[in-house]
């Protein structure tokens, strides 16, 4: 059962400095995450998923980043807090599983020291108490020999083991919000399943709200309660996972689903033509996905599309979805893999 709202993002805009100007990588994003809820954020690389996560955690370069809007965590606006105030929340109340565990871990520190570092900042524990807690965490995340791993360095572990260590660090202080940025990238299928089972188990134990950032729709189907689809810095569709999978509406969402390999497609693989536009070349008006669906007439796109509720708890940006359908004979929609 879902709890009360834990995180509320209101009209967030995250802009990065390029030269002398700022360009929005996250643009007018509003999102709510409840206690004991998994909200998946999906989209191609470069659509703003990780920028959103780093904005929530406050892990950005202050001089080269401009944040506007609100990020309310337990009714505190994170954007108005000082660095010290944020440090009291990060690691303790909010944890993050980073995309690449090898670069997230310090290669010169033993695993035990890296897990204990988080606890030192938030708990007043003795060395013996921290070691006991660390070994318990390593055991909880499924590492078979915690005592040995405690003394090892990151390069001595496999990718799956390093990912488990990163999860142990993220949950060391039992956070109320966990942000998982592509937690199963580069892992084989068996290890992926183990990591996802572990995250679900930890969520059930601690009633943690989870933001799951991924491009893997299979992971979304298994883990998520609700899904937000991002494209070019904007959320283009939000719905519960069953609604989104059964009735995707926005052209970008439908294109993502159509691009998932299926045995029914034979030797034809659907692809989305074009690429996500760079920050410098984002369209100022209209649907940002319009250039990649040229068969929809320009007049079908709204000039300033906004998220609107088209059915209960199902939000879509731009009414162009009413005119969308894949051309049956469009060769540029397919890539021949035969």
Buried (B, 14 or more C-beta within 10 A) or exposed (E): EBEEBBBBBBEBBBBBEEEEEBBBBBBBBBBBBBBBBBBBBBBBEBBBBBBBBBBBBBEBEEEEBBBBBBBBBBEBEBBEBEEEEBBBBBBBBBBBBBBBBBEBBEEEBBBBBBBBBBBEBBBEBEEEEBBEBBBEBBBBBBBEEBEEBBEBBBEEBEBBBBBBBBBBBBBBBBBBBBBBBBBBBBBEEEBBBBBBEBBBEBBEEBBBBBBBBBBBBEBBBBBBBBBBBBBBBBBBBBBBBEBBBEEBBBBBBBBBBBBEEEEEEEEEBBEBEEEBBEBEEBEEEBBBBBBBBEEBEEEBBBEEBEBEEBEEEBBBBBBBBEBBEEEEEEEEBEEEEE
